[in-house]
């Protein structure tokens, strides 16, 4: 993964018209970083991250440790060898209203967390989705956002959702800090956040 060019902003595009949920991740130069596909009809969420558009070179697997719920831990491993990379976990009942995901490293040590900036924005975004015709149009101007923060509460990245009629676009922006988080884990936690928020009705 180290050979990939993680230049920001990174854009993750979630296609709305595919049978299986898929996300395409590109860097600021429009180079493909990851092609991601989530399996359907499984009790435990399972996602594979590929290096190529044709999905022939798997890089990572993301699997829930139990049937999906607030306490499910989504563990990230390398496709070759099964080496642990990290994990993403929703933090219980407080995630019902305001999104909060804890991200740990390969040794399960807390590394950073992802938190919704303003839950009212997402509430309005979901509300507009339910209004025929004009709702989806108006919702294109609503942009829910999330912050990636360290243990001290300092924000290092921002995830911004932008939508069109055929896709959801998530932009991962670096806020200019000097935090030395693994770029692969930052990108993979962005992907898992998209899938988890989709299940909650927020993506």
ChimeraX attribute file (.defattr): number of C-alpha atoms within 10 A of each C-alpha:
attribute: neighborCount
match mode: 1-to-1
recipient: residues
	/A:1	12
	/A:2	8
	/A:3	5
	/A:4	14
	/A:5	15
	/A:6	18
	/A:7	15
	/A:8	16
	/A:9	19
	/A:10	22
	/A:11	25
	/A:12	27
	/A:13	21
	/A:14	24
	/A:15	18
	/A:16	15
	/A:17	11
	/A:18	9
	/A:19	8
	/A:20	13
	/A:21	17
	/A:22	22
	/A:23	25
	/A:24	21
	/A:25	25
	/A:26	22
	/A:27	20
	/A:28	14
	/A:29	12
	/A:30	11
	/A:31	14
	/A:32	17
	/A:33	24
	/A:34	26
	/A:35	23
	/A:36	26
	/A:37	18
	/A:38	19
	/A:39	13
	/A:40	13
	/A:41	9
	/A:42	10
	/A:43	10
	/A:44	17
	/A:45	20
	/A:46	18
	/A:47	23
	/A:48	23
	/A:49	27
	/A:50	21
	/A:51	19
	/A:52	16
	/A:53	13
	/A:54	8
	/A:55	15
	/A:56	9
	/A:57	14
	/A:58	17
	/A:59	19
	/A:60	24
	/A:61	24
	/A:62	26
	/A:63	20
	/A:64	21
	/A:65	14
	/A:66	13
	/A:67	13
	/A:68	16
	/A:69	12
	/A:70	14
	/A:71	15
	/A:72	19
	/A:73	21
	/A:74	26
	/A:75	22
	/A:76	28
	/A:77	20
	/A:78	18
	/A:79	17
	/A:80	10
	/A:81	7
	/A:82	11
	/A:83	12
	/A:84	17
	/A:85	21
	/A:86	24
	/A:87	28
	/A:88	29
	/A:89	24
	/A:90	23
	/A:91	17
	/A:92	14
	/A:93	12
	/A:94	11
	/A:95	15
	/A:96	12
	/A:97	12
	/A:98	15
	/A:99	24
	/A:100	23
	/A:101	23
	/A:102	19
	/A:103	25
	/A:104	21
	/A:105	19
	/A:106	16
	/A:107	10
	/A:108	14
	/A:109	11
	/A:110	15
	/A:111	18
	/A:112	23
	/A:113	22
	/A:114	25
	/A:115	21
	/A:116	21
	/A:117	19
	/A:118	13
	/A:119	17
	/A:120	13
	/A:121	15
	/A:122	23
	/A:123	14
	/A:124	14
	/A:125	23
	/A:126	18
	/A:127	13
	/A:128	19
	/A:129	16
	/A:130	11
	/A:131	13
	/A:132	9
	/A:133	10
	/A:134	11
	/A:135	15
	/A:136	20
	/A:137	16
	/A:138	13
	/A:139	19
	/A:140	17
	/A:141	12
	/A:142	18
	/A:143	16
	/A:144	22
	/A:145	20
	/A:146	22
	/A:147	22
	/A:148	28
	/A:149	19
	/A:150	17
	/A:151	10
	/A:152	7
	/A:153	11
	/A:154	13
	/A:155	21
	/A:156	19
	/A:157	22
	/A:158	22
	/A:159	28
	/A:160	17
	/A:161	23
	/A:162	19
	/A:163	19
	/A:164	14
	/A:165	11
	/A:166	11
	/A:167	14
	/A:168	18
	/A:169	22
	/A:170	27
	/A:171	23
	/A:172	24
	/A:173	18
	/A:174	17
	/A:175	14
	/A:176	9
	/A:177	10
	/A:178	8
	/A:179	12
	/A:180	7
	/A:181	13
	/A:182	12
	/A:183	15
	/A:184	16
	/A:185	20
	/A:186	15
	/A:187	19
	/A:188	23
	/A:189	26
	/A:190	24
	/A:191	24
	/A:192	19
	/A:193	22
	/A:194	23
	/A:195	21
	/A:196	21
	/A:197	12
	/A:198	13
	/A:199	11
	/A:200	12
	/A:201	12
	/A:202	17
	/A:203	21
